[in-house]
Amino acid sequence: MFVSFNVFGKISYISETKVADFVKYLEAGKIMATRCKRCGKLYFPPRADCPNDLSEDMAWEELSGKCKLLTYTTLNFAPTGFEDDVPYTLAVAQLEEDVKVYTRLSKEIKEDEIKIGMDLKLTPVCLPNGRITYELKKFET
Amino acid sequence: MRVAIVGVGQTPFSRGCGMSIRELCFEAFREAMEDINLTPKEIDASIICSAPEYDKQRSPSGLISEYLGLTPKPTFYAESICSSSTTGVKVAYSFIKSGLHDVVAVIGFQKMSELSSAEVQERMGRGADIQWETPFGSMMPAGYALYAHAHMQKYGTTEEQLAKVRVKSGKYSVLNPLAMFQRVLTLEECLAARVIASPLKLYDCCANADGASCVIMASEEKAEKITDTPVWVAGIGSASDTLSTTNRTNLAGLTCTIEAAKQAYKMAQIEPKDVDVAEVHDCFTIAEIMAYENLGFCEPGEGGKLIEESQTYIGGKIPVNVDGGLLSKGHPIGATGGSQIRTIVLQLQGRAGKTQVNGAEIGLVHNVGGIGVYGNVIILKR
């Protein structure tokens, strides 16, 4: 069945992509990367095509979600469509599988608690109106 | 065969200029054509540069070429967002060097005030990866703010050092009649301004503006007939980096700048210390600090110290953005690179007035598109 990508994130800008199954996995609580079956390279965000060997022979692979904060910014001013969320924090984190993620930092984490290098967990989150996303939450052992 | 810049022009950068895009481009073109021995009919080709998502006019090249009287000569369109007009200069250089065209006009423009601020912000957000980054609410200041926090963490750069870049910009802005903000700012004012995207505050960010720029280039043979003061393109380098933040290897510097600079220095056979005056892409204060490092004006991590010690003022080790830079001039996307080139050409011709760097022989222009996606570095010699 055709899976539409346009439920991903606060606002989506595309509906069709060869990695639309990502959303299906996310709804099942899994954060998936793709791995090229030929060269073995892991891609996150997932890619359908490997530029190393021009292959589209890829396998889905679940990530642990365990990551460390690389950098962040808290926005007091938002682009069109995101105004209601202000202030919100965007962050880049390094996953333990040696790939990076760009997403929101959970509002559960107060601004004065944010420290570059802190342990985080990339976690699927349901949004209103059937939308789905992932965000960085505190890492609980 | 060398390639020269024979004419440069720029409109004031402003909002509410009372001109349409064709008229803005004409004004920049008129200044570039002043005092040189060249008529519009002797221009062999034109390259029009803007970021099309801000334009109401579809395919502006035809319109601009017509209004400037450049038909039936070929006209082309070049785009790399904020670095569009230096990309146009690179294309013009290639045209001339290949012998396809002898005299080429590069015209950059942007009229952002025809769109509402919300429309502009929406388009800027879509400058990030629309599949994996824009859905979270990305925007231009946020992109550079991520670099700022990473730079501060890695090198100990401070918010005061960022603010000092804007203080320098303000000092020179009042000497540039074409700048949108001609205002001296104190360190305290900069630090007390409201936060836009932490750690970047209001005065750490440049502002959208309307404006146009023009650079006229010619072959060596033609250049010597057109003007007595040609400025030579000694080096020209370009590079790209991943559009997505997640695939960047360095979050405390711009790889596209490092790569483009390497090419330009090699071609010009000079070293960073040979540069007498530079225009760098200071869309945000952190961008100027990273540029100092990535262009080799100081070691990585020493950018904050360089501004702290006022080494980028006139009289310092390397004067940077002595026209006020994007931070004070405003940033009409497609026009910005041409404006930077104009500043360096005037410096090398000894026509920079109150901001003249005495004896400037070698100048550098650094123009970046997006959040370090496209980088152009151009070295000019008199």
Interface residues (C-beta under 8 A of the other chain):
Chain A: F5 F8 G9 K10 I11 S12 Y13 I14 T17 F44 P45 L70 T71 Y72 T73 T74 L75 N76 F77 A78 P79 T80 G81 F82 D85 Y88 L90 A91 V92 V99 K100 V101 Y102 T103 R104 E111 I116 G117 T133
Chain B: A118 E119 Q121 E122 M124 G125 R126 D129 I130 Q131 W132 E133 T134 P135 F136 G137 S138 M139 P141 A142 A145 L146 Y147 A148 H149 A150 Q153 R194 V195 I196 A197 S198 P199 L200 S244 T245 T246 N247 R248 L251
